Amino acid sequence: MFIQSFLNKSMRFLKKYGLIDIVYQNGVFYPAPSNFTYMYNFGVYSLVCLVVQLITGIFLAMHYAPEQTLAFFSVEHIMRDVNYGWLLRYIHANGASMFFIVVYTHTFRGLYYGSYHYPRENLWIVGVFIILIMILTAFMGYVLPWGQMSFWAATVITNMVSAIPYIGKTIVIWLWGGFSVDNATLNRFFSLHYIMPFVLLVLVLLHLIFLRENSSSNPLGIEHTTDYLYFYPYYWIKDLLGLIGFFIFFALFVFFSPNYLGHPDNYIMANPMVTPPHIVPEWYFLPYYAILRSVPDKLLGVVGMVLSILILAVLPFLTYDAKIRAATFRPFYKLFFYFFMFNCFILGWIGQCPAEMPYIFIGRISTIFYFLYFILIVPACILLENYFFCELEFCAAVESGFFLRRTNPSRIDVTGIYSSVASSARSLVAMRTGVV
């Protein structure tokens, strides 16, 4: 009776504040474009990874000791003495890598299909800040095992702040809580690492609110109004199938190669008196680390590393006048996009190589291309594609026998033309764009 009464009161509370309606509208009756591909599943995978990291992190924090003489041994205690502690730790450690894999894939998908265009600028910008908070959270978590690579990574990364003129060294001492990375630093990083995932959760909720407000994009890059499907049951089944495959991939690392994505030096207790021969961050930091090392000046290197993330937030404003969004119909942009993806892998490879020739030279070339892609190549592709698009509009209008009228000096109004475009104009479109 008590349970039944509690459930009835809970349901009345949820109905009163409309929470059930919110869940239904966003998880069941959300209208999604009917042409979603499996690349659009990675947003759901990201949310699942965040939940997994939150749950495992809370249980790990129950047994972790944030003290420099105990931290390393508390991790060993979790691995050896706590029931299924090894599983919790391996899920959490490899879950961070899985989180970055799905978020990076989600980001590349957005770049390919133009998901950052109007009216989704806010959605995209919040996503960029989610990546930034993820990077900060993962870095602080990497310090907590207090192994050799954890200690020296913290020393190197926090020392970058000293490049700030006048106040840099003061900020570094404040971050350390002393004159070197020690117990105060570990305590602060543990506290922030525990709190920041909840900040990340708020940003994710804000991301979902903007998604609900502006609806999802689609592979064609057009705004859908009628051709959509309800999220349940179609995309629930599709996401479930994708999640099964993702968890199999995740389990292969957890159970068969749990340390494959880590560094063996982190199983050595931190020793401030012994510097590792080659300090390497986790793989998901390597492209940014390569950009940092590629710039000769320390301050400019730090600025370049930060801008390599924040430049994504500026992308919607650099491409606001694009008439074609999805790379499916943008042959020039598609070519350079694949070069950009390859360049990011090159930066990741350079980040783990020693700071010597020819790796320094390759890293600098890749860094220059990375920034030129956003600043020069993407806007140039849009100008070129807009030119051909306007030319094809004009040809289609002439072939269809309609008179043109200018409503905007920079754009031709061809309302009602495409329904009766002559076959010769369609052939011209196919010939110019390569799309039949």
N, C-alpha and C positions, 0 to 999 in steps of 0.2 A: 504493500500500500504506500509505504514511504517513497519507494522508487518511482511508482506511478505518479504520485503527487508531485515529486520533484521534476519529472519529465514534463508534466502538464504545465507547471509554472515556468519551466525553461522555454517551452514552446510559446507560451503567451508573451514572455519577455522578448523573444526573438521576433515574433510577429509585431509587437508594439513598436519596436524600433526599426522594423523593416529589414533586419539582417537576413532573414530567409529570402526576401525578395531580391536583395543585393546578390546573394549567392546564386539564386536561380537565373537572374538576368545576366550574370557574368560567366557562370559555369555551365549553364544548360541552354538558355535561349539567346546566347550571344551570337549575332549573325556574322559568320566568317565567310570570306570569299570561297567559292566552290573549287577554285583551282590551286589551293594550297599544295605545295610539295612537302616532302619530308624535311627539307631544310628549315621549314617554319616550325618544326617540332622542338628546335633547340632552345626556344624560350621556356618551354615547359621543363626541359631537362635542367635548365639553369635554376629554376625555382625548386626543383626536387633536390639538386645539389646543395642549395642554400639550407634547406630544411635538414638534410643529412648532416651538414657541417655544424649546424646549431645544436642538434641533439647529441651527436658524439662529442662535441666540444664541451657541453655542460657536464657530461659524465666524466670526461677526462680531467676537468678542472677540480672535481671532487677529490682526486688523488694526486694532483700536481702540487709541488712545493716551490713557489717562486723565490728561491733563495740560492745564491750562487754556489754554495757548497752542497746543496741538496737537490737542485733542479735536475742535474744529469742522472742522479741515482733515483729520483722519483719517477723519471721516465722508465728506467730499467725496472723499477718496482711495478709500474703499470704493466709492462711487458711480461714479467715473470710471475708475479704474485697475485695480481688482481684477476678475478674470474673473467675470462674473455677480454682482458685488458689489451692483449696483443691485437685482437680483432678491432676493438674500438680505435686503437692508435693507428693501425694500418688503414682503416676506413677513413679516418680523419686526415691522415697524411696524404694518401692517394686521392682522397676526395677533393683536396685543394687543387690537385692537377686536373682532375676531371672537371671541376668547376671552371677552370681557366680554358680547358679545351672547348667546352660547350659555349662559353661566353665569347671566346674568340671566333668560333664558327658562326655564332649568332651575329657578331659584328660584321664579319666578312659577307654574310648573307645580306645584311642591311646595306652594305656598300654596293653589292652587285645589283640588287633589285631597286636601289634608290629609295630606301625606306626613310631617309632623312629629309625628303622634300616636303614642301607645304602639303597638308597642314600638320605635319608630324615633327616639327622642329623641337618642340618641348619634349616629346617622347624620346627623341634621339639624344638631346642634351642631357636629360636625366640618366639615360643609359651610359653616356660617357663618364658621368660622375660616379655611377655604380662601378665601372671598371677602375676608376681612380681609388675609390674606397676599398675595393677588393685587393688592389695591389698593396696598399698600406697595411691592411689587415693581415694579408699573407706574409708580408715582410716581418711584422711583429711576431706572428706565429712561428716563423722560421727561426727566430732567436731563442724561443723558449726551451728547446731541448738542451741548450747550453753545451753543444759540441764545438769542435774546433771551427767548423765552417759557420756555425751559428754566431759564435763570438766575433770572428773576424769579418763576417759579412756585416754585422751590426757596427763594427768599428769603421769599416770603409764607407758604408752608406751614410751613417750619421755625420761622418767627417765632411761629406759633400756640402753640408749646410755652412761650414766655415768659409766657403767661397763667397758668401754674401758680404759685401763691403761693410766695414765698420762694426756691424753687430753679429756677424756670422759666428765668431768664436764664442761670444757670450751665449748665443742660442744653443750651440753644441754643448757647452758646459751645463746649461739648464736641462737639455734633453738627457744628458748622461746622469745628472744628479751628482756630479762630481767632476774629477779631472780625467776620468777614463770610464770605459764601459765596465760597470761593476754591479753590485747588488741592487742599487737604486734604479739603474737602467732596466734590469730584469723585472723588477716590481712594476715599473711604469709600463713597460711593454706588455706585461701580462694583463694589467688592468685595462689597457686600451684594446688589447686583442680580444678581451672578453666583452667589452662594451660595443665596439665598432660593428660587429655583425648585426646588432639590433638597429644601429643607424642604417646599415645596409638594407635591412628588412623594411624600414620606413621608405627608403628610396625605391625599393622594388614595388611597394604598394603604390607609391606615387607614379611609378612607371606604368603600372597596370591601370591606374585611373586615367592617365593620358591616353593609353591604348583604348580604353573603353570609350573615351570621349571622341577620339578621332577615327576609330575603327582600324582594322589591320590593313596593311598594304597587301599587294598580291604580285605574282610573278610577271604580270603584264604591265604593271606600273600605272594602272588606271583606277579611277575611283568607282567602286562597285555600288550599285543602288538596288538592283533586283536579283542579280545572279549570286545568291549566297545560300549557305546551309547553316542550320543551327549547330552549335558546338557539340551538343549531345543529340544523338549518340555517335555521329559520324567521326568527329575529330577526337572524341574520347577513345574510341577504338584505335584510331590511327596513332594517337599519342601513346596508348598502352602498348601497342606493338613496338613502337620505337623505344619505349622505356625498357622493354624486355631485352632488346638488343643492346641498349646502353648498359644495363646492369650486368649483362654477360661480359661485356668489354671491361667494365669496372671490376668485376670479380676476378677476371684473369690476372689483373695486377695485384689485387689484395691477397689472393690465395697462392699465386704461383710466382710472382715477381714483385713482392711488396717494396723492395728497396731499389728497384730498377730506375725510378725517376728521382732518387735521392743521391746523396754523395757519401762515399764510405768514410770520409774524414769526420763526419758528424757523429760517428760512433766512438770518437775519441773525445774525452772530456776536455772542455775549453782550457787552454793554457796560454795566458797572456805573454809568456816568455818564448813561445815557439810559433813562428808565422808559417802557415802552409805555403808550399812552393807556388801554388796557383790557386787564388781565391776565385771561386765560381759560384754565382747565385743559383737559385732554382731555375729550371728551364724556362718557366713562364716570365722570368725577368730578363732573360738573355738578350732579346732585341733592344730593350731600353739600355741595358748595360753596354752593349756594343756601340750605341749612339753616344753614350757618355764617354767612352774611351776614344771614340773617333775624333772628338774635338780636342785640339791641343790645349786650349785654355780651360782651366778648371771651372770657372764660373759659367762660361759659354756652354761647356759640356753639360752642366746641371740644367741650365736653361733649355738646352736642346732636348734633354731627356724628358723634362716636364712638358715642353711644347709638343713632343711626339704623341702625347696623350690628348692634351687640350686642343690640338689642331682639329681633332675629330669633331669637337663641339662647334667649330667655326664652319665646318663643311656645308651645312644647310644655307648659310649666308653667301658662300662662294658660288653656289649652284642654284640660286633662287629663280633664275630665268630659264631653266632647262625646260624644253617643250616635250622631251622624251625622257622617261625616268628609268625604266628597267634596262639593264645591259643586254637583255635579249634582243632588243631592237637598236642597239648602239654598237655597231661593229668597231668603231675607233676606240671607244671607251673600254669595250670588252677585252681588246688586245692588251691595253695598258693595265687593266685590272689584273690580268693573269701575271703580267710582269711584276706588278706590285706585290701580289701574293708570294711569288718566287723570291722577291727581294726581302720580304719579311723573314722567310726561312733562311736566307743567306745571313741576315743580321743575327738570327738565333744561333747559327753555326759560328759566326765570328765572335759572338759573346763568350763562347766557351773555349776559344783558342787563345794562346798566349799573345800578349801585347807586343808583337814583333812583326817585321815584314815577312811575307806579303799581306798578312792578315790586317794590319793597320790600314794599308792602302785600299784593300777590298772593303773594309768597314767604312771608310770615308766615302767611297763611291756609292755604296749602298745607302748611307745616311743622306747624301745629297739627293739621290733619287727619291728617297722616302718623302722628303719635304717638297721636292719639285712636283711630285705626284699630286699633292693637295693644292699647292700654290699656283702651279702653272699648267700641268697636264690636264687635270679635270676641267678647269675653266676653258682651256683651249678646245678640248673635245666638245664641250657644250656649244661653243661659238660655231664650230665647224658643223656640228649636227643640226643646230638651229638654222644655219644657212641652207643646208640641203632640205630641211623640213619645210621651210617657207617656199623654196623653189618648187617642191613637189606639190604643195598646196596650190600654188599658182597654176602649175600644169594641169592638176586635177580639175581646177575650176574652169580653165579654158576648154579642156576636152569635154566637160559636161555641159557647156553652153550657158553657164550661169554668169551673171554680172557680179563683179567683186565690189565690195564696199568696205572702206576703211573705217573702223570704229576706234582703232588705236594705231598711232603711227608706227609702232614696232610690231604689229601683228595683223594678219589678214583674217577677216571674219568670213568663214566659209560654212556658216550654219546651213544645214540642209543640202550641202553639196555631195557629201560622200555617199548618200543613199542612191545617187544616180550617176556615179562616176563612170565614165566610158572605159571600155576594156583597154584602150591604149594607155590611159592614165594609170591603170592598175599595173600594166606591164612595165611602165616607167618606174613606178614605186618599187616593184620587185627587182628591177635591174639595178637601181641605185642603192637600195638597202640590203639586198640579198635575202629578203624575206618574201616568201611566196604566200 
